[in-house]
């Protein structure tokens, strides 16, 4: 009896797995048409050329009336001012990914423990809901608790309205700063 059940299971598994492998191939040959094949070839050609993201960033920032400086020490670092705020973008021409930084925009003295605690609670709340995250750095030398904002995203050149997309990303940094102020106010009232 066990031999019969084992044989049936082996035959069923063999049928299932061979049928599973054959089915996608059959679907490809049935639905494969010439225009779709041409579109696939064009897509592959697009993917072969580098994204030129750094060059795109420089061009878009200039369109947003920002003066852009390429760091001498780090060639993939772009420094610029947007709406009076200093920003940094780390971008290469080999990747679609960029990192946007808004460094050192909020400082709390290390000896103000209550305010530091309130700021940390506010930061944790915001980071749970925002695409732009807030990170902090403790500067021992100056006895400061310093906040920075960061966002990692993609910046493909063929994205529709790419300039407006970058502007929205940068504007989100200001929204996060306002949100932090409101959260800190809330924390201060609760204490």
C-alpha positions as CSV (number, residue, x, y, z in Angstrom):
1,X,0.0,0.0,0.0
2,X,2.8,2.4,0.9
3,X,4.5,1.6,-2.4
4,X,1.4,2.6,-4.4
5,X,0.9,5.8,-2.5
6,X,4.6,6.7,-2.9
7,X,4.4,6.0,-6.6
8,X,1.3,8.2,-7.0
9,X,2.9,11.0,-5.1
10,X,6.1,10.9,-7.2
11,X,4.1,10.8,-10.5
12,X,1.9,13.7,-9.3
13,X,5.0,15.8,-8.3
14,X,6.8,15.0,-11.5
15,X,3.7,16.0,-13.6
16,X,3.1,19.2,-11.5
17,X,6.7,20.4,-11.8
18,X,7.2,19.6,-15.4
19,X,3.9,21.2,-16.3
20,X,4.8,24.3,-14.2
21,X,8.0,24.7,-16.2
22,X,6.3,24.2,-19.6
23,X,3.4,26.6,-18.9
24,X,5.3,29.9,-18.8
25,X,7.1,29.0,-22.0
26,X,3.9,28.2,-23.8
27,X,2.4,31.5,-22.6
28,X,5.4,33.4,-23.9
29,X,5.2,31.9,-27.4
30,X,1.5,32.4,-27.6
31,X,1.5,36.1,-26.6
32,X,4.9,37.1,-28.1
33,X,4.4,39.5,-30.9
34,X,6.8,41.5,-33.0
35,X,5.9,45.0,-31.5
36,X,6.4,43.7,-28.0
37,X,9.8,42.2,-29.0
38,X,10.9,45.6,-30.4
39,X,9.8,47.4,-27.3
40,X,11.9,44.9,-25.2
41,X,14.9,45.6,-27.4
42,X,14.4,49.4,-27.0
43,X,14.1,49.0,-23.2
44,X,17.3,47.0,-23.1
45,X,19.1,49.7,-25.1
46,X,17.9,52.4,-22.7
47,X,19.1,50.4,-19.8
48,X,22.6,50.0,-21.3
49,X,23.4,53.7,-21.3
50,X,24.4,55.2,-18.0
51,X,21.8,57.3,-16.1
52,X,23.9,60.5,-15.9
53,X,22.1,61.4,-12.6
54,X,24.8,63.8,-11.3
55,X,24.7,65.8,-14.5
56,X,20.9,65.8,-14.4
57,X,21.0,67.1,-10.8
58,X,23.3,70.0,-11.7
59,X,21.0,70.9,-14.7
60,X,17.8,70.8,-12.6
61,X,19.3,72.7,-9.7
62,X,20.4,75.5,-12.1
63,X,16.8,75.5,-13.5
64,X,15.7,76.0,-9.8
65,X,18.0,79.1,-9.6
66,X,20.5,77.3,-7.4
67,X,24.2,77.9,-7.6
68,X,25.8,74.5,-7.5
69,X,29.4,73.7,-6.3
70,X,31.0,70.4,-6.8
71,X,33.1,69.4,-3.8
72,X,36.9,69.3,-4.5
73,X,37.4,66.4,-2.0
74,X,34.4,64.4,-3.1
75,X,33.5,64.7,-6.8
76,X,30.1,63.2,-6.4
77,X,29.0,65.8,-3.8
78,X,27.0,68.8,-4.9
79,X,26.6,71.7,-2.5
80,X,23.9,74.3,-3.1
81,X,21.5,76.7,-1.5
82,X,17.8,76.3,-2.0
83,X,15.4,78.9,-0.4
84,X,18.2,80.1,1.8
85,X,19.0,76.6,3.2
86,X,22.3,74.8,2.5
87,X,21.8,71.4,0.9
88,X,24.0,68.6,-0.3
89,X,23.3,66.0,-2.9
90,X,25.4,62.9,-3.3
91,X,25.0,61.6,-6.9
92,X,26.9,59.8,-9.5
93,X,26.4,59.4,-13.2
94,X,26.4,55.6,-12.8
95,X,23.3,55.3,-10.6
96,X,19.8,56.6,-10.4
97,X,19.9,56.9,-6.6
98,X,20.7,60.2,-4.9
99,X,21.0,61.2,-1.3
100,X,19.8,64.7,-0.3
101,X,21.1,66.2,2.9
102,X,20.0,69.3,4.8
103,X,22.8,69.5,7.4
104,X,22.8,71.1,10.8
105,X,19.5,73.0,10.7
106,X,18.6,72.6,14.4
107,X,20.9,72.7,17.4
108,X,20.2,71.9,21.1
109,X,22.9,72.4,23.8
110,X,23.8,69.0,25.4
111,X,23.3,70.4,28.9
112,X,19.6,71.1,28.1
113,X,18.5,67.5,28.8
114,X,14.7,68.2,28.9
115,X,14.8,69.9,25.4
116,X,17.0,67.1,24.1
117,X,14.6,64.5,25.3
118,X,11.6,66.4,23.7
119,X,13.5,66.8,20.4
120,X,14.3,63.1,20.3
121,X,10.7,62.1,20.9
122,X,9.6,64.5,18.2
123,X,12.2,63.1,15.8
124,X,11.0,59.5,16.5
125,X,7.4,60.5,15.8
126,X,8.3,62.2,12.5
127,X,10.6,59.5,11.3
128,X,7.7,57.0,11.6
129,X,5.6,58.9,9.0
130,X,7.9,60.9,6.8
131,X,10.0,60.0,3.7
132,X,12.5,62.6,4.8
133,X,14.2,61.3,7.9
134,X,15.8,63.3,10.6
135,X,19.1,62.1,12.1
136,X,21.1,63.6,14.9
137,X,24.7,64.0,15.7
138,X,26.3,64.7,19.0
139,X,29.2,67.1,18.8
140,X,31.2,66.5,21.9
141,X,33.7,69.3,21.3
142,X,31.0,72.0,21.0
143,X,28.6,70.2,23.4
144,X,25.8,70.3,20.8
145,X,23.0,68.0,19.7
146,X,22.7,68.7,16.0
147,X,19.9,67.6,13.6
148,X,20.2,66.9,9.9
149,X,17.6,65.7,7.4
150,X,18.2,63.1,4.8
151,X,16.3,61.6,1.9
152,X,17.3,58.8,-0.5
153,X,15.4,58.5,-3.7
154,X,15.8,57.9,-7.4
155,X,16.1,60.6,-10.1
156,X,15.6,59.1,-13.5
157,X,16.0,61.5,-16.4
158,X,12.9,60.2,-18.3
159,X,10.6,60.9,-15.3
160,X,7.8,63.3,-16.4
161,X,8.1,66.6,-14.7
162,X,11.5,65.7,-13.2
163,X,12.2,69.3,-12.2
164,X,8.9,69.6,-10.2
165,X,9.7,66.2,-8.6
166,X,13.1,67.5,-7.4
167,X,11.5,70.7,-6.2
168,X,8.9,68.7,-4.2
169,X,11.6,66.6,-2.6
170,X,13.5,69.7,-1.5
171,X,10.3,71.4,-0.3
172,X,9.6,68.3,1.9
173,X,12.7,69.2,4.0
174,X,11.0,72.5,5.0
175,X,7.7,70.7,5.8
176,X,9.6,68.3,8.1
177,X,11.2,71.3,9.9
178,X,7.8,72.8,10.5
179,X,6.4,69.5,11.6
180,X,9.3,69.2,14.1
181,X,8.6,72.6,15.5
182,X,5.0,71.6,16.1
183,X,6.0,68.3,17.7
184,X,8.5,70.0,20.0
185,X,5.8,72.4,21.1
186,X,3.5,69.5,21.9
187,X,6.2,67.8,23.9
188,X,7.0,71.0,25.8
189,X,3.3,71.4,26.7
190,X,3.1,67.8,27.9
191,X,6.1,68.2,30.3
